[in-house]
Amino acid sequence: MSDKLLEVKDLRISAYNDEGVEIPIVKGVSFDIHKGQVVALIGESGSGKTTISLASLSYTKPGLEFSGGEVLLNGEDVLTMKPIRQREIRGQNVAYLAQSAAATFNPAITIGEQVSESAVLHGILTQEEADKRAVALYRALELPDPDRLGFRYPHQVSGGQLQRLMAAMALCGKPDLLVLDEPTTALDVTTQIEVLKAFKKVIKEENAAAIYVTHDLAVVAQIADYIVVLYSGEVMEQGTAEQIINNPSHAYTKRLMEAVRPKPAAGQGVELTGDHDRDIPALRVNNMTAGYGRKSNGEPAVTVLRDVNVDVKNGHVVGVIGESGCGKSTMARVMAGLLPPVKGDIKLDGKVLEGDLQDRKLEELQKVQFVYQMADTALNPKQIISEILGRPLEFYHGLKGKEKQKRINEILEMVELPAEFASRYPMELSGGQKQRINMARSLAANPEVMLCDEVTSALDSIVGANVIKLLTALRDKTGVSFVFISHDLSTVSSFADEIVVLYAGRVVEQGPTDEVLEPPFHPYTRLLVSSVPELRIGWLEESMQKRELAAGIARGVEMTAIGCPFFNRCPMAIEGTCDTKTAPNRDLDHGHIIACHRTIEELNASEADTNAILGSTGQNAGGGNASA
């Protein structure tokens, strides 16, 4: 008997326009999935990856129809079976993991109820059996406190933990096939490694098959056995992971390879012309402390940022990096006036800004603009593009009529979109085009500083690279300064002039890009740099062996008022010092600062020398007595 689990044969999916004319979306796609195999569907946005993967559940998005071919699950065509049978296979035989775990979980129901629900509903397991299996899966996915985790609510766990809980939810009913749709795209590098490792382990242990949908080839190299390369609904190339990664034959696959973000390294930043240099920074943050909620003494109930100092020079790009929960977005919110600081001040062109945007002058609001992460939620779906871009032109500059329309066309040209896009709605644009409109709206104000919050995190590598190219051109053309917030160190290193490394609300390292990415590193910067996946098979296993001994990657970010917050994860921590005293700032050349108790010589030591240092100071890799 064949061990083929899923056979996709000449699959065709179409849409129909208002005149009833057929528009092919998926054009004759064929591939097989064997039991215990992970097949990756890769390609840029719009290539049909998600549409094809959803066919395994006999599902199409609204407006699409199956127009030909077969999808055989255990020899049974899911496209022609009766609706009642299709409902049975969803969750029972095929389980779907969406991109956003936060949107998947119901915030009002405990995690345990949601993880076990499908298995009980389909009659696969009793409630008692499902609860036992859920706890076993929490252990397999290396989640904390597995016996009690099910009693928590979704908001009480981190993003990476929620992503793994989504895998537990899918696996609870013992499905034959998992469909993982971009499950690590929006995660920071260290969390992504943790989630990938857990997925790979549990898929192997459960002997489950999986379709892994992604645009990130470096991730594919770590988890896939077989790869199908898609472009515009057609298969360009398919083969084993080794063959596609090491010996691609199609020009499009090679193009995808070239767009893989390079390993962060010195010398990748953009060269500054000096045309926009001024003595006073465009934006300066002085000893800023900020948080959420208020105690009776005026202190924040939750302090997120402590004593932050950052300068944004005119015409420069400052990249802010760190894991989820380190305070990156909070810092941008404080700069924009959306969250008043508790202590410290913000200066624009040398003048102190009011902490609350409601107290800022119109001119000050116009000069500092915020670009939100998700263009889908940032743009009003009921307004056409000319209305979206026209609003800031009227509000800040009083433009109307032909003058306003002329400026809209100029701004569209600036973000490399045609003038006819002015009459379109956001839903008529691709993800990359929407992100350009999102940025164009901020540009319409003619700002001095643009605060970009994770603007490329949800974009594929080719579109993301184009957005970075566009931002670089805008900086050179207009002299605007950027605060570029990201968890993607490769993107930041290719674009930023200076880098600020945030950990648990404190600046642990900052300086020119070339300096920050050259040893000596802060131990946390070293962890971030070593966590960026490489485009080679076996990298994940190698890196986990090295890193688990050194840095306790699975430990979460903890905000601490005393000592260095990285203490419990640091391979070079000094017990009795790092956990009790604030780290001193070590000044290197060109404004490069590292906040660490270790000397520059110790930080610059090779791995062998580091082990000798740890031995001489009586430390173990993992930060004093912190448990693994």
C-alpha positions, 0 to 999 in steps of 0.5 A: 500500500502507498504511504501517500497521504495527500495527492494534489493532481492538476488543481485549478482554482478560479475567480469570475469577474462581473462579466462572468469571465473566468480568471485562473488563480491556481493553474494546474498544480500537482504534488504529493505528501507522504506520511511523516513528511513536511512539504513547504509551499514557497513563493512571494505574496500572491503566488497562491500558497495559502489558496493551495494549502486550504484546498486540502480542507476543501476550502476556498476563500470567498469569490474563488471556486474549484474549477478542476483537478483532484485533491486526494486525502488517503485516496478520497477526493476532498473536492467532490465529497459531500459537505457533511464528510468535508466537515468531518475531515476538518479538524479530524484528518486535517488541521489548520494553523493560522498565521496569527495565534492572537486572532485564533484564540478566544480571549474569554475562554481558558487555553485548556478548553480551546486546545481540547475542544476540537478533539472532543467535538469530533468524538475522537477523545473524551474530555478526560483523554483530551485534557491528558493529551493536551498536557502531553503536548505542552510538554512536547512543545516545551511550554512552561508549567504544563500541568497548570498551563491549561487554566490560563487565558491567552493574554497570560502567555507570550506570543511565542508560547501562544504560537506553540499552543496553536500547534497543540490545539491542532495536534490534540485530535491526532490529525493526519495532516497539519497545514501551517500557514506562515506560523513564524513570520511575525515572531522575533528571531529568538522566539522563531527558533524556539517555535521552529524547534518545537514544531520540528520535534513534535511533527517527528514524534507524532509522525504527522505530515505537514504543509508548511506555507512560508516566503522565508527560505531560511526557515524552509531549510530548517523544517522541510523535507520537500519544497514546491516553488510557486509563482502566480499560481503555477509550480516553477520547480519542486524537489527535495529540500537539499536539491532546491536549497543547494542546487536550484534550477529555475531562475525564479527560485534563484531570485528568491534565494538572492532575496533571502536576508543576509546574515547581519554583518558590518558594512551593510548599512547605507552610506550617508552623503552628509547633505542633511547633517546638522549639529542638533539632532532632529529628535532627542530622548533624554533619560526617558522612563515610561510605562502603563497604569499609575500607582498612587505615588505617580509611578507607572504600575508597569514600567516598560522603559527605564532611563532611555537615551536616544539621538535621531540625527537629521537625515539618519536612520536609527534602527531599534531592535529587540525581542517582543516585549522589550519596549520597542513600540512603547518607545515609538509611542512615547516619541509620537506623544501617544504615551506621555513619559513618566520621567525625562523629555523629548526634544524636536530640533532642540525644543522640548515637546509636550509629553501628550500629543493633545498638548502639542502644536499642529506644527510639532504633530506634523513633524513627527509621524507614525507608520503603523505595522499593519497597513490592513488595519491602519487604512480605512477600507471605506475610503479611496486612496485619494481620500486617505492621502488627502486628509493630512494634506488638508489638515496640515497644509490646507491644500484643496482642489487641484492643488491637493490632487496634484500633490497626491499624484506626486506622493504616489510617484514618490512611493513608486505607485501609478497615479490611477491608484488614487481612485482605488480602495485598499482592498484592491491593492497587494500587501506591499502596495498597501504598506506603501500607501501607509507610508505615503500618508505619513509622507503627505504631512512632510515630516522631519521624523517618521516612526516606522513600527515593524513595517516590513515584518508581515511582507515577503522578502522580495516585497520587504526588500523593495520597501527598504529600497524605497525608504532609502530613496525617500531619506536621500530625496527628502532628508527625513529621519527614520526610527525603524523598529524591527525584530529583524536584525538583517533588515535593520543592518541593511538600512540603518545608520545607527542601531539601538538594542533594547532589552527589557526596556533598557538600552543595552547597546547602541552605536553606528551599525558597523560598530554594533555588528562587529565584536565586541557585542553585548551578550544579548546582541550576540544572541540576536545575531546568532539567532538569524536563520541561515540558508542551509540545512542542519543550521537549526540543530547546530545552533540549538546545541551551541545556544542551549548551553550558552544562553537559555533561549527559551526564557522570556523577557523579564522587566527588572528594577534591580541589576541587569535584566538579561542576567537570567539568560546571559552566558557571561553573567556574574552572580552577585554583581549582574543581578544586584547592580545596574550595568555601567556604560562602556564607551567605545569609539564613535559613540558605540556604548555597551551596558555590561559588567564585563570588560570590553576585553572579556566581551571581545573574547573568542568562544574558547576564551569565554569558556575560560573566563566563565571557569575563572569566575565560577559561572555556569552558562545560563546566568548564575543560579537561574534554572534552565 
